[in-house]
Amino acid sequence: MTRTTAPITPLTRPARLAPGARVAVVAPSGPIPEERLEAGLDILRGWDLDPVVAPHVLDRHGEFDYLAGTDADRAADFQAAWCDPDVAAVLCARGGYGAQRMVDLLDWDAVRAAGPKVFLGFSDITALHEAFATRVGLATLHGPMVAAVDFLKNTRAQDHLRATLLEPESVRTIASGEAVALVPGKARGVTLGGCVSLLAADLGTPHARTSARGGLLLIEDIGEEAYRLDRILTQLLRAGWLDGVAGVALGSWVDCGPYEGLRAVFADRLGGLGVPVVEHFGFGHAEGALTMPFGLRAELDADAGTLTLDEPALA
C-alpha cells in the first residue's frame, strides 16, 4: 500500500527566557516528592528565574497512586499556568504516567490563544509534546524536569538546559561526545520524538501525527525490553509512520536490557530505512541528559555525532 503524507514543517519558536522570568511548574503525570521539588525550585531561582508551583503539584490520586492528583485537577493546573499572561514558561516537574489521561481535557483553543511559551518535559510528557506540535504548531523542549533526580544531581544536564533557556544561540550544535553512527551519513529535517512507546501509543488517537515524513526522529525510552522495543518499532513501521523519515537519533535506554541486544533490534528495524541513524546521543533518561528542541529544522550528522539547529531553539 502506498501512503502519501505531507512532510513535517518547522513550528513556531517561543521566546527565550530573560532574568526574572516567571515560570510555572506543573505535574501532568506522576506524583512528586516534595523535597525533590524544593531542590529543583532552588536551582531555578539560582538561574534568576521566578518559579511558581501550580496548586495540585503535590497531590496524589486517592485510588491510583501513580497519578499526581485527579485528571481534572492536573489539567486545570496546566490550563491555568499556560493561560496566565505573566508566565513565560511551563515546566513539568516529572514524568511517570498520566499525561495521556489529561491531554484531551485541555482547552486547546485557549492554549493556542494564549500565545507561544516555553514548554519543557520528557518521558511521559511526550504525549504533550505531540499535542503542542499537532494542535498548536509550537516548538517545545525535550529536557530535564524540575524534580527529576538526574537534573538535581547532574551539572551537565543543568548547564545545557540553562543555556537552552537563557542563551540558546550558545547551544545551536548539540553533541553528546559519545555518539556513534549506526548508519552513517547526514540528513536534514525537522526534529520530533520523545519516548518511542508514547509515540506508538498515540497512533490512532484523533489528533495524532500521521507520519514522521521529513523529520529527524529523536527517540529513547526506559524499562522496555528488546522484544518490546522491537514490537513498538514494528508497529510504527507497519503503520507507515516511519515512511519518509529523514534520520534517526537514539538516546538513552535505561533498564531496557543489555545494549548489544537493543543495538541488534535498532539495526534490524531502523537500518532498512536507508537514512542516517546515530546511537548514544545522550538525551532522555540518561545521566547528564541534553535538552533537545522539537519542531525545528536541523542537520543530523551521524558520523560526527552532532545535531545542528538552523536557528536557536528559542527566539
Rosetta blueprint (number, residue, H / E / L):
1 M L
2 T L
3 R L
4 T L
5 T L
6 A L
7 P L
8 I L
9 T L
10 P L
11 L L
12 T E
13 R L
14 P L
15 A L
16 R L
17 L L
18 A L
19 P L
20 G L
21 A L
22 R E
23 V E
24 A E
25 V E
26 V E
27 A L
28 P L
29 S L
30 G L
31 P L
32 I L
33 P L
34 E H
35 E H
36 R H
37 L H
38 E H
39 A H
40 G H
41 L H
42 D H
43 I H
44 L H
45 R H
46 G H
47 W L
48 D L
49 L L
50 D E
51 P E
52 V E
53 V E
54 A L
55 P L
56 H L
57 V L
58 L L
59 D L
60 R L
61 H L
62 G L
63 E L
64 F L
65 D L
66 Y L
67 L L
68 A L
69 G L
70 T L
71 D H
72 A H
73 D H
74 R H
75 A H
76 A H
77 D H
78 F H
79 Q H
80 A H
81 A H
82 W H
83 C H
84 D L
85 P L
86 D L
87 V L
88 A L
89 A E
90 V E
91 L E
92 C E
93 A L
94 R L
95 G L
96 G L
97 Y L
98 G L
99 A H
100 Q H
101 R H
102 M H
103 V H
104 D H
105 L H
106 L L
107 D L
108 W H
109 D H
110 A H
111 V H
112 R H
113 A H
114 A L
115 G L
116 P L
117 K L
118 V E
119 F E
120 L E
121 G E
122 F L
123 S H
124 D H
125 I H
126 T H
127 A H
128 L H
129 H H
130 E H
131 A H
132 F H
133 A H
134 T H
135 R H
136 V H
137 G L
138 L E
139 A L
140 T E
141 L E
142 H E
143 G L
144 P L
145 M L
146 V L
147 A L
148 A L
149 V H
150 D H
151 F H
152 L H
153 K H
154 N L
155 T H
156 R H
157 A H
158 Q H
159 D H
160 H H
161 L H
162 R H
163 A H
164 T H
165 L H
166 L H
167 E L
168 P H
169 E H
170 S H
171 V H
172 R L
173 T E
174 I E
175 A E
176 S L
177 G L
178 E L
179 A L
180 V E
181 A E
182 L E
183 V E
184 P L
185 G L
186 K E
187 A E
188 R E
189 G E
190 V E
191 T E
192 L E
193 G E
194 G E
195 C E
196 V H
197 S H
198 L H
199 L H
200 A H
201 A H
202 D H
203 L L
204 G L
205 T L
206 P L
207 H L
208 A L
209 R L
210 T L
211 S L
212 A L
213 R L
214 G L
215 G E
216 L E
217 L E
218 L E
219 I E
220 E E
221 D E
222 I E
223 G L
224 E L
225 E L
226 A H
227 Y H
228 R H
229 L H
230 D H
231 R H
232 I H
233 L H
234 T H
235 Q H
236 L H
237 L H
238 R H
239 A L
240 G L
241 W L
242 L L
243 D L
244 G L
245 V L
246 A L
247 G E
248 V E
249 A E
250 L E
251 G E
252 S E
253 W E
254 V E
255 D L
256 C L
257 G L
258 P L
259 Y H
260 E H
261 G H
262 L H
263 R H
264 A H
265 V H
266 F H
267 A H
268 D H
269 R H
270 L H
271 G H
272 G H
273 L H
274 G L
275 V L
276 P L
277 V E
278 V E
279 E E
280 H L
281 F L
282 G L
283 F E
284 G L
285 H L
286 A L
287 E L
288 G L
289 A L
290 L E
291 T L
292 M E
293 P E
294 F E
295 G L
296 L L
297 R E
298 A E
299 E E
300 L E
301 D E
302 A L
303 D L
304 A L
305 G L
306 T E
307 L E
308 T E
309 L E
310 D L
311 E L
312 P L
313 A L
314 L L
315 A L
